[in-house]
Amino acid sequence: MRDVALWRRLAAEFLGSAFLAALVIGSGIAAQTLSPGNTGLQLLENATATAAGLFAIILMFGAVSGGHFNPVVSFVDAAFGGMRWRHAAAYLPAQVAGCVVGAVVANVMFSKAAFELSTKERASAPHFLSEIVATLGLVLVIFALARSGRSAAAPAAVGAYIGAAYFFTSSTSFANPAITVGRLFSNTFAGIAPSSAPSFVAAQVVGGVVAVVVIRGVLYPDVTAAEAADVVFPHRTPETSGKSS
């Protein structure tokens, strides 16, 4: 199998992130329309669609880029040698741009304004803690599978975890700086106000740092670069073949 060129990996991250944002925001808008006034049912519909869709999106793009769609996952992967730091840095704008485009597409699909800043305030101490916990849990799920050679199960495990985290965290588990930025541009059920986004992103970064400490210092101190290279989904890169790029 030949290595996947970086530009193809970036394209996969862009497209996967766009589908992710369209999925989260579009299903949120649909939930508002189908179940007006019933927040619990709206959240259930949004979480179910996100969990199922995330499963499919990782399968769609994971074999090309690893299916990160999340800067925290990419930089934690780089910290364990699973990808080069410069490649993680290149993934970031692709992921953010993809999420913004996906948000715009979701808005247009439901006859909303293409660009509409959210007014939904979410910043609070409980939400900050929730995003740390949500991001920590997500990274632990991904690396537990990679360390045990079960990365092929990541689409189901990541989808299930995010679906559950919608309910066990007060923030509804964004756990992703790229999707946080994307959700700024939809004044709907899934949106987040610009004033709330910095605290969410900060909490997600903290969650990623805590995950590195927990993985390296407690759970999997012997995790190898080869194992980390299978994050999120097994894929072929220079890191797995030993070639330079």
C-alpha positions in Angstrom: 0.0 0.0 0.0 1.4 3.4 -0.9 1.6 6.3 1.5 -1.3 8.8 1.4 0.0 12.2 0.3 -0.4 15.1 2.7 -2.7 17.1 0.4 -5.1 14.1 0.2 -5.1 13.8 4.0 -5.9 17.5 4.3 -8.7 17.2 1.8 -10.1 14.3 3.8 -9.9 16.2 7.0 -11.6 19.2 5.4 -14.4 17.1 3.9 -14.9 15.0 7.1 -15.0 18.2 9.2 -17.6 19.7 6.9 -19.8 16.7 7.1 -19.4 16.7 10.9 -20.5 20.3 11.2 -23.4 19.8 8.7 -24.4 16.7 10.7 -24.4 18.3 14.1 -26.0 21.6 13.1 -28.4 20.2 10.5 -29.8 17.5 12.9 -30.1 20.3 15.6 -32.2 22.4 13.3 -34.3 19.4 12.3 -34.8 18.5 15.9 -36.1 22.0 16.7 -38.5 21.8 13.8 -39.8 18.3 14.5 -40.1 18.6 18.3 -40.8 22.3 19.1 -40.8 23.1 22.8 -39.4 19.7 23.9 -35.7 20.2 24.7 -35.1 16.7 25.9 -36.4 15.1 22.7 -34.5 17.7 20.6 -31.3 16.7 22.4 -32.0 13.0 21.9 -32.6 13.5 18.2 -29.5 15.6 17.8 -27.3 13.1 19.8 -28.6 10.1 18.0 -28.0 11.6 14.6 -24.5 12.8 15.6 -23.5 9.4 17.0 -24.7 7.5 13.9 -23.3 10.0 11.5 -19.9 10.2 13.2 -19.6 6.4 12.8 -20.2 6.8 9.1 -17.9 9.8 8.6 -14.9 8.2 10.3 -15.4 5.2 8.0 -15.7 7.4 5.0 -12.5 9.4 5.5 -10.5 7.5 8.2 -8.5 5.3 5.8 -7.2 8.5 4.2 -6.4 10.8 7.1 -7.1 8.9 10.2 -10.5 10.6 10.7 -9.4 13.1 13.3 -11.7 16.1 12.4 -10.5 17.6 15.7 -7.3 19.6 16.4 -7.0 18.3 19.9 -6.9 14.7 18.6 -4.3 15.6 16.0 -2.0 17.4 18.4 -2.2 14.7 21.1 -1.4 12.2 18.3 1.6 14.3 17.4 2.7 14.3 21.1 2.9 10.5 21.0 4.7 10.4 17.6 1.7 9.2 15.6 2.1 12.1 13.2 4.5 14.9 12.6 3.9 18.2 14.4 3.9 20.1 11.1 1.2 17.7 9.8 -0.9 18.3 12.9 -0.5 22.0 12.4 -1.6 21.6 8.7 -4.6 19.6 9.8 -5.9 22.4 12.1 -6.9 25.0 9.4 -8.4 22.2 7.2 -10.5 21.1 10.2 -11.6 24.6 11.1 -12.4 25.6 7.6 -14.3 22.4 7.0 -16.5 23.0 10.1 -17.2 26.5 9.0 -18.2 25.4 5.5 -20.3 22.6 7.0 -22.1 25.1 9.2 -22.9 27.3 6.2 -24.2 24.3 4.2 -26.4 23.2 7.1 -27.9 26.7 7.4 -28.6 26.9 3.7 -30.2 23.4 3.6 -32.7 24.5 6.1 -33.4 28.0 4.6 -31.5 29.9 7.2 -29.1 32.8 6.6 -25.8 31.3 5.3 -23.8 33.2 7.9 -25.6 34.0 11.2 -23.7 34.4 14.4 -25.2 32.4 17.3 -26.6 34.2 20.3 -26.7 31.1 22.5 -24.6 31.8 25.6 -23.0 28.7 27.0 -20.0 29.9 29.1 -20.1 28.9 32.7 -18.0 27.0 35.2 -20.0 23.8 34.9 -19.7 24.0 31.1 -15.9 24.6 31.3 -15.5 21.5 33.5 -17.8 19.5 31.2 -15.7 20.3 28.2 -12.5 19.2 30.0 -14.2 15.9 30.9 -15.7 15.4 27.5 -12.4 16.0 25.7 -10.5 13.9 28.1 -12.9 11.0 27.7 -12.8 11.2 23.9 -9.0 11.1 23.7 -8.9 8.2 26.2 -11.3 6.2 24.1 -9.3 6.8 21.0 -6.0 5.9 22.5 -7.3 2.9 24.4 -8.3 1.4 21.1 -5.1 2.3 19.4 -3.0 0.9 22.2 -4.9 -2.4 22.2 -4.8 -2.8 18.4 -8.6 -2.2 18.0 -8.6 1.1 16.1 -10.9 -0.5 13.5 -13.6 -0.3 16.2 -13.1 3.5 16.6 -16.0 4.6 14.4 -18.5 2.8 16.6 -16.7 3.6 19.9 -16.3 7.3 19.2 -19.8 7.7 17.9 -21.2 5.9 21.0 -19.1 8.0 23.4 -20.1 11.4 21.8 -23.7 10.3 21.7 -23.6 9.5 25.4 -21.6 12.6 26.3 -24.4 14.8 24.9 -26.3 13.7 28.0 -23.7 13.2 30.8 -22.1 16.6 30.3 -23.9 19.9 30.8 -22.2 21.4 27.8 -23.5 18.6 25.4 -19.9 17.6 24.6 -18.5 19.8 21.9 -15.0 18.3 22.7 -13.5 19.8 19.6 -12.2 23.3 18.9 -12.9 23.1 15.2 -16.6 22.3 15.6 -16.8 24.9 18.3 -15.7 27.5 15.7 -18.1 26.1 13.1 -21.1 26.3 15.5 -20.5 30.0 16.0 -22.0 30.5 12.5 -25.4 29.0 13.2 -28.0 30.8 15.4 -29.8 27.5 16.1 -30.2 24.8 18.6 -26.6 23.7 18.1 -25.0 27.1 18.1 -22.7 28.8 20.5 -22.2 32.6 21.0 -18.8 34.1 20.1 -18.4 35.2 23.7 -18.7 31.6 24.9 -16.4 30.0 22.4 -13.0 30.9 23.9 -13.8 29.2 27.2 -14.9 26.1 25.4 -11.8 26.0 23.3 -9.6 26.6 26.4 -11.3 23.8 28.2 -10.9 21.4 25.3 -7.2 22.2 25.2 -6.9 21.5 28.9 -8.7 18.2 28.4 -6.2 17.3 25.7 -3.3 18.1 28.0 -4.8 16.1 30.8 -5.3 13.2 28.5 -1.6 13.2 27.5 -0.7 13.2 31.2 -3.1 10.3 32.0 -2.1 8.2 29.0 1.6 8.7 29.4 1.8 8.7 33.2 -0.9 6.2 34.2 -2.8 4.1 31.7 -0.4 3.5 28.7 3.1 4.7 29.5 4.5 2.3 26.8 2.3 3.5 23.9 4.4 3.5 20.8 4.5 5.8 17.8 3.3 3.0 15.6 0.3 2.5 17.8 -0.4 6.2 17.9 -0.2 6.3 14.1 -3.4 4.3 13.9 -5.4 7.2 15.6 -8.3 7.5 15.0 -8.7 4.9 12.3 -5.9 2.8 10.7 -4.4 4.6 7.7 -1.2 4.7 5.7 1.2 7.6 6.3 5.0 8.1 6.3 4.8 7.6 10.1 3.6 4.1 9.6 6.0 3.3 6.8 9.1 4.9 8.2 9.6 7.1 5.1 10.3 10.8 5.2 7.8 13.4 4.0 
